[in-house]
Amino acid sequence: MQARFGNSEHLTQKKCFSIITRKDSPCESCPVIKSLKDKKVHTCDVKTMVTPSGKIKYFKITATPILNKDGEVENVLESFVDITEKRKRRMKHRIRSVEARRLNEEISKLVENFKKIENRHSARLKLATKELDTIYKLGNRIISSLDVKEILKSIVETVPELLRMSGCVVRIFEGSRKKLILEAASGVSKSFKQSARILPAGEGISGIVANMKKPMVIKDISKDARIKYHGECLRESMHSLLAVPIIFKNTVLGVIIAFSRKIKNFKASEVNLLSTFAAHVAIALNNAMMYEKVHLNYYNTIMTLVKTIEARDPYTCGHSERVTGYALKLAHKLNLSKEEIDILMYSGKLHDIGKIAIPDFILRKKSKLTPTEWAEIESHPVIGSEMIVHLSFLKDCIPLIRHHHERYDGNGYPDKLRENNIPFLARILSIADAFDAMTSERPYRRSLTLEQAKEEIKFNSKTQFDPDLAEVFLSIIEESSDVQIINNGSCVKFDIAS
């Protein structure tokens, strides 16, 4: 605190804008003023501040209204998050993107130069032009992707075609860098992928290439004792291979191995071609890995907030996990895509995040809520959707979080959508949320039995719930052999493992 803002004795009774921006008036987009006016959580743009020691710091400020029993703003909690390191990481990412563009520009110039002299050279030069052009286009595609699996899939599909080989294997270092894991492969059997999946660092051709940071050619695998999974390779009829390291800023991320089922003499041009391709892969993989890491940090932060919400109300402990499980059961029964299942998983866990702005006395109230208190409760889907609006990787979750309390007959909230105007995945989440609410204890009522919950879903089909989804959900309960009643028959749960 002292390092960032100075001695705390000098901060007392001072305005926040005089400390942070050192101005005489509030910021134009002051979140505190907004929260005082509309009782909502607000986040301001990044603020820059020079600390007493002369260092530049960047902060993100969030204002959360604290309401009194009358629902009026009594205080505003203003929290500061130091995002200086995050800004630095973002700048590094931009630098890497510039490097990737520069690399592509260099290759593009090479392609153009080759094209100018193409008609004066042999067919071999034409082939080289085509190969470089392929790498250029592929490089653009994989660099634009932030999905590690998609990048790896592109590698193993493209390399055999590029080098006219039988197949390709990609190994990536796991977190501790003690193992090289086979993450993607083409042209090999499923049993090979399983038996040769883990390779201790430093062993086999991949381990040697990673240590040397140089390409390696093996003309005849059957005569080379350095091959780790010798028998497995021979059973796949592998004869020759070319292995190149995937290096980003002197750090080996993994190895690309292209193999042939015929004895092959690799040319220097082929080694250079795969090495050039590996340079593109290194940039793409590093960007994607960093992207996944940032997303994981964001997600873990939000899940901490969810656990904080549930800790405030012991009656809803575990509610988000159970709702997610029920929603995924229904999603698998409907044969939804992996993308839709992922959206449901994140949305199920975060659907009640907006309750962080609801006062404890309302969440824990055992008696009937007043109209004003109900209005507070009904604001949580909107607050929740606004809280994640700036997290791009959760953008597909916004409609589910906002609309999981809509009703099929149009009498829900916050937007009174009806029937197919309610997002399909939100209708799934609505049933899962309601089922867990019915079968869980609440401070103002006992939980329903399994039969009572089933009757409620049937009774509210076409009014509260999508009738088709309600029918499928009831069939899941009927088909489940692991239905169990706990809490002396007062709370019903069935296995949520998918």
DOGU-326012 format. One record per residue (C-alpha): residue number from 1; y, x, z. Coordinates in steps of 0.1 Angstrom, whole numbers, plus 2048, in hexadecimal, padded with zeros to 3 digits. Each point is the difference from the previous one (the first is absolute). Layout:
<nodes>
   num     Y     X     Z
   NUM     Y     X     Z
...
</nodes>
This chain:
<nodes>
   num     Y     X     Z
     1   800   800   800
     2   819   81B   80A
     3   7F7   816   7E2
     4   806   7E3   7E8
     5   81E   7ED   810
     6   80E   817   81A
     7   802   7FD   826
     8   7F6   7DD   80B
     9   81D   7FE   818
    10   818   801   7E3
    11   7EE   7E4   7EE
    12   805   7E5   81B
    13   815   7E3   7F5
    14   804   80E   7DD
    15   7FB   7EC   7E0
    16   7E1   80A   7EC
    17   815   805   7E0
    18   817   819   813
    19   7E1   814   809
    20   7ED   7FF   7DF
    21   81B   7FE   7E5
    22   81D   80B   816
    23   815   7E4   7F1
    24   818   7E7   811
    25   7F0   7E1   7F3
    26   7DC   7F1   7FC
    27   7EC   809   7E2
    28   803   7E9   7E2
    29   7DB   7F5   803
    30   7FD   802   826
    31   7DE   7F2   809
    32   80B   7F7   824
    33   81C   7E9   7F3
    34   7E7   7F0   7E8
    35   7E7   7FA   81D
    36   81A   7F1   816
    37   809   7E8   7E4
    38   7DE   7F4   7F3
    39   7E8   80A   81C
    40   7EA   814   7E8
    41   7F4   823   7FF
    42   815   816   7E9
    43   7FC   824   7F4
    44   81D   813   7F2
    45   802   81A   7E5
    46   7FA   825   809
    47   81B   80F   815
    48   80A   824   7FF
    49   80C   812   820
    50   80A   823   809
    51   7F2   809   822
    52   815   814   81A
    53   7EC   81F   7F5
    54   80B   7FB   7DC
    55   7DF   7F4   7F2
    56   800   7E3   7E7
    57   7E9   7E3   80B
    58   7F6   7E0   7EE
    59   7FA   7E0   814
    60   7F3   7DD   7F7
    61   80E   7E6   818
    62   7EE   7DF   809
    63   811   7E4   815
    64   7E9   7E8   811
    65   810   7E1   811
    66   7F5   7F8   824
    67   804   7DB   806
    68   805   7EE   821
    69   7EF   7E0   80A
    70   818   7EB   7EC
    71   7F7   813   7E0
    72   822   812   7FF
    73   804   825   7FB
    74   805   810   821
    75   7FC   824   7F7
    76   7F8   814   7E1
    77   7E7   81D   802
    78   80C   81B   7E8
    79   7E5   81A   7F8
    80   806   821   7ED
    81   7E4   810   7EC
    82   805   824   7F6
    83   7F5   802   7DC
    84   80C   823   7F9
    85   7DD   80E   7FA
    86   7F8   7E2   7EA
    87   81F   806   7EB
    88   7F5   825   7FD
    89   7DD   7F5   7F4
    90   810   7E8   7E7
    91   815   81C   7F2
    92   7E1   816   7FD
    93   7EF   7E4   7ED
    94   81E   7FE   7E9
    95   7FE   826   7FA
    96   7DB   7FC   7F8
    97   808   7E5   7E7
    98   819   816   7F0
    99   7E6   81B   7FE
   100   7E8   7E8   7F0
   101   81A   7F5   7E6
   102   809   824   7F9
   103   7DB   808   7FA
   104   7FD   7E2   7E9
   105   81F   80A   7ED
   106   7F2   823   7FB
   107   7DF   7F2   7F3
   108   814   7E8   7EA
   109   813   81C   7F1
   110   7DF   813   7F9
   111   7F3   7E1   7EF
   112   81F   7FD   7EA
   113   7FE   825   7F7
   114   7DB   7FD   7F6
   115   808   7E2   7EB
   116   81B   813   7EC
   117   7E7   81B   7F6
   118   7E1   7EA   7FE
   119   7FF   7FF   7DA
   120   801   826   7FE
   121   7E2   806   817
   122   7DB   7F9   802
   123   7ED   7E2   80D
   124   7FC   812   821
   125   826   7FE   805
   126   800   7DB   7F8
   127   7E5   7FB   81A
   128   814   813   81A
   129   81E   7EA   7F8
   130   7EC   7E1   805
   131   7F2   80E   821
   132   822   809   80D
   133   80D   7DE   7F5
   134   7E4   7EF   813
   135   808   814   81F
   136   824   7F7   7FD
   137   7F9   7DB   7FE
   138   7E6   801   81B
   139   816   815   816
   140   81B   7E6   7FE
   141   7E7   7E4   809
   142   7F1   811   81E
   143   821   80D   80D
   144   80E   7DD   800
   145   7E2   7F4   815
   146   801   801   826
   147   7DC   7F4   804
   148   7E8   81E   807
   149   7E1   7ED   7F4
   150   811   7F6   7E0
   151   80A   825   7F9
   152   7DD   80D   807
   153   7F1   7E5   7EA
   154   817   80B   7E3
   155   7F6   824   805
   156   7DA   7FB   7FD
   157   804   7E8   7E3
   158   818   816   7EC
   159   7F3   824   805
   160   7DE   7FB   7EE
   161   812   7F1   7E2
   162   81B   81B   801
   163   7E7   81D   800
   164   7E3   7EE   7EF
   165   7EB   805   81F
   166   7E3   7EB   80F
   167   812   7F7   821
   168   818   809   81B
   169   800   804   826
   170   81F   801   817
   171   7FE   80E   823
   172   81D   7FC   818
   173   805   811   822
   174   7FE   7E8   81E
   175   81A   801   81B
   176   7F3   81E   814
   177   7F9   813   7E0
   178   7DD   809   80C
   179   7EF   7EB   7E4
   180   805   7F9   7DC
   181   7F7   7DC   7FA
   182   7F3   7F3   7DE
   183   81A   7E4   7FB
   184   7FA   7F7   7DC
   185   7E7   808   7E4
   186   7F5   7F6   7DD
   187   7E0   807   7ED
   188   7EA   804   820
   189   7E9   7E9   812
   190   807   7EC   820
   191   7E6   815   813
   192   813   820   7F6
   193   821   7F2   80D
   194   7EF   7F9   821
   195   7EB   81F   805
   196   81B   818   7F4
   197   81E   7EE   810
   198   808   819   81C
   199   805   825   7F9
   200   80A   818   81C
   201   820   813   7F9
   202   7F9   822   7F0
   203   7DD   7F6   7F3
   204   7F4   7FA   7DD
   205   815   805   7E0
   206   81B   7E7   80C
   207   804   813   821
   208   803   822   7EE
   209   819   7F2   7E7
   210   815   7F1   81C
   211   800   821   813
   212   808   815   7E1
   213   819   7E7   7F3
   214   7F4   809   7DD
   215   7EB   7EE   7E6
   216   7DB   809   7FC
   217   7E8   7FC   7E3
   218   7DA   7FE   805
   219   7ED   802   7DF
   220   7DD   7F9   80E
   221   7FD   7ED   821
   222   7DB   806   802
   223   805   826   804
   224   81D   7FF   819
   225   7F6   802   825
   226   823   7F6   80B
   227   7FB   7DC   7F7
   228   7FE   7EC   821
   229   7ED   7E1   7F4
   230   7EA   813   7E7
   231   7E3   7E8   7FE
   232   817   7E2   7FD
   233   814   810   7E4
   234   7E0   808   7EC
   235   7F3   7DC   805
   236   821   7F5   7F0
   237   7F8   818   7E3
   238   820   813   805
   239   801   822   7EE
   240   824   80D   7FE
   241   81F   7F9   814
   242   825   808   803
   243   811   7FD   822
   244   825   802   806
   245   814   7FC   821
   246   819   7E5   805
   247   81D   813   810
   248   821   7F3   80D
   249   819   819   80C
   250   7E5   81A   807
   251   7EB   7E7   813
   252   7DE   7F6   7F1
   253   7FC   7DB   801
   254   7DE   7FF   7EF
   255   7EC   80B   7E2
   256   7F9   7F0   7DD
   257   7DD   809   7F2
   258   7F8   7F7   7DC
   259   7DC   804   7F6
   260   7EB   800   7E0
   261   7DB   7F8   7FC
   262   7FE   81A   7E5
   263   805   826   803
   264   825   805   7F8
   265   817   81E   7FC
   266   821   7F5   80D
   267   81F   80D   7EE
   268   81F   80D   810
   269   813   7E3   7F1
   270   7E9   7E7   811
   271   805   811   822
   272   826   800   7FB
   273   7FF   7DB   7F5
   274   7ED   7F5   81F
   275   817   816   816
   276   81F   7F0   7F1
   277   7F1   7DD   806
   278   7F8   80B   824
   279   825   808   805
   280   809   7DC   7F7
   281   7E5   7F3   817
   282   80C   815   81D
   283   823   7F1   7FF
   284   7F2   7DD   7FC
   285   7E7   804   81D
   286   81A   80F   817
   287   818   7E4   7FA
   288   7E5   7E5   805
   289   7F3   811   820
   290   824   802   80E
   291   806   7DB   7F6
   292   7E0   7F5   812
   293   809   814   81F
   294   823   7F0   801
   295   7F0   7DD   7FB
   296   7E8   807   81C
   297   81C   80A   818
   298   813   7E0   7F7
   299   7E1   7EB   805
   300   7F8   810   821
   301   824   7FA   80C
   302   7FE   7DB   7F7
   303   7DE   7FC   810
   304   80F   80F   820
   305   819   7E4   7FE
   306   7E5   7E6   7FC
   307   7ED   80D   81E
   308   821   7FF   813
   309   804   7DB   7F7
   310   7DD   7F7   80B
   311   804   813   820
   312   81E   7EA   808
   313   7E9   7E1   7FE
   314   7DD   805   80E
   315   7F4   7E0   7F0
   316   805   80E   7DD
   317   7EF   822   807
   318   7EA   808   7E2
   319   80E   7E2   7EC
   320   80B   815   7E2
   321   7DF   812   7FD
   322   7EC   7E0   802
   323   816   7EE   7E7
   324   7FC   81D   7E8
   325   7DA   7FF   804
   326   7FF   7DA   7F9
   327   816   804   7E2
   328   7EB   81C   7F2
   329   7E0   7EC   805
   330   810   7E4   7EA
   331   80D   81A   7E7
   332   7DD   80F   7FB
   333   7F1   7DE   7FC
   334   819   7F9   7E4
   335   7F8   821   7EF
   336   825   80B   801
   337   80A   821   7F2
   338   804   820   815
   339   826   7FE   7FB
   340   800   7DC   80E
   341   7EA   80A   81D
   342   816   81D   809
   343   81F   7E9   800
   344   7EE   7E7   817
   345   7F5   81C   817
   346   824   80E   805
   347   80F   7DD   801
   348   7E7   7F3   81A
   349   808   81D   817
   350   825   7FC   7FC
   351   805   7DA   7FC
   352   80F   7FB   823
   353   815   81F   801
   354   820   7EB   7FF
   355   7F7   7F4   824
   356   80F   821   80D
   357   822   7EE   7FE
   358   7F4   7E1   814
   359   808   801   825
   360   7E3   804   819
   361   809   7DF   812
   362   7F9   7ED   7E0
   363   7E0   812   7F6
   364   7F1   7FC   823
   365   80E   7DD   808
   366   7E4   7E9   80D
   367   813   7E0   7FC
   368   80C   7EE   7E1
   369   819   813   7EB
   370   823   7F2   7FA
   371   80C   7FA   7DC
   372   816   820   804
   373   7E2   814   80C
   374   7EB   7F3   7E3
   375   81B   80B   7E8
   376   7FD   823   80F
   377   7DA   800   7FB
   378   803   7F3   7DC
   379   818   81D   7F8
   380   7E5   81B   805
   381   7F2   7FE   7DC
   382   822   806   7F1
   383   808   81C   819
   384   7DE   810   7F9
   385   805   800   7DA
   386   823   80E   804
   387   7F2   81C   816
   388   7EA   80E   7E5
   389   816   7F9   7E1
   390   809   824   7FD
   391   7DD   80D   802
   392   7F5   801   7DB
   393   7DB   804   807
   394   801   7DF   814
   395   814   7ED   7E6
   396   7E2   7EA   7F6
   397   7FC   7F6   825
   398   823   7F0   802
   399   7F6   7DE   7F1
   400   7E2   7FD   818
   401   813   809   81F
   402   81C   7E8   7F7
   403   7EA   7E3   7F5
   404   7E1   801   817
   405   80E   7E1   813
   406   807   7EB   7E2
   407   7EB   7E0   7FD
   408   7EE   7F2   7E2
   409   813   7DF   803
   410   822   812   801
   411   807   7FA   825
   412   7FD   824   80B
   413   81A   81C   804
   414   815   812   7F8
   415   805   7F4   7DC
   416   7EB   7DF   800
   417   7EC   80C   7E2
   418   7E3   7E9   7F6
   419   7DE   803   7EE
   420   7FF   81B   7E5
   421   824   80B   807
   422   7F3   811   81F
   423   7F3   822   7F6
   424   7DA   7FF   7FD
   425   7FA   81D   819
   426   818   7F0   818
   427   7EA   7E0   800
   428   7E2   816   809
   429   813   810   81C
   430   80C   7DE   80D
   431   7DC   7F4   805
   432   7F6   820   811
   433   81E   7FF   817
   434   7FB   7DC   809
   435   7DB   804   807
   436   806   81D   818
   437   81C   7EC   811
   438   7E9   7E2   804
   439   7E3   815   80F
   440   816   815   818
   441   80E   7F9   822
   442   825   7F8   802
   443   816   7FD   81F
   444   806   7DB   7F8
   445   7DD   7F6   7F6
   446   7DB   808   800
   447   7EE   80D   7E1
   448   7EC   7E9   7EA
   449   7DA   802   7FC
   450   7F1   80A   7DF
   451   7F9   7DC   7F7
   452   823   7F5   809
   453   80F   81C   7EB
   454   7EB   7F6   7E2
   455   80B   7DC   804
   456   825   80A   802
   457   7FD   814   7E0
   458   7EF   7E2   7EE
   459   819   7E8   80E
   460   81E   815   7F5
   461   7F2   808   7DE
   462   819   7F5   7E5
   463   81B   7FD   81A
   464   802   822   812
   465   7E7   813   7EC
   466   7F6   805   7DB
   467   7E2   7E9   7FD
   468   7EC   818   7EA
   469   805   81D   817
   470   7F9   7EB   81F
   471   7DF   7F6   7F1
   472   7F6   824   7F9
   473   80B   80C   823
   474   7EB   7E5   810
   475   7E2   80A   7EB
   476   804   824   80D
   477   7FE   7F3   824
   478   7E1   7EB   7F7
   479   7EF   81E   7EF
   480   808   819   81B
   481   7E1   809   814
   482   815   813   819
   483   816   7E4   80D
   484   804   804   825
   485   812   7ED   81C
   486   811   815   81B
   487   815   7F9   81F
   488   7E8   7E5   80D
   489   802   7EC   7E0
   490   826   7FF   800
   491   806   81A   7E4
   492   7ED   802   7DF
   493   7FE   81F   7EB
   494   7E9   80B   7E4
   495   7F9   823   7F4
   496   81E   80B   7EA
   497   7EF   81E   7F1
   498   802   7FE   7DA
</nodes>
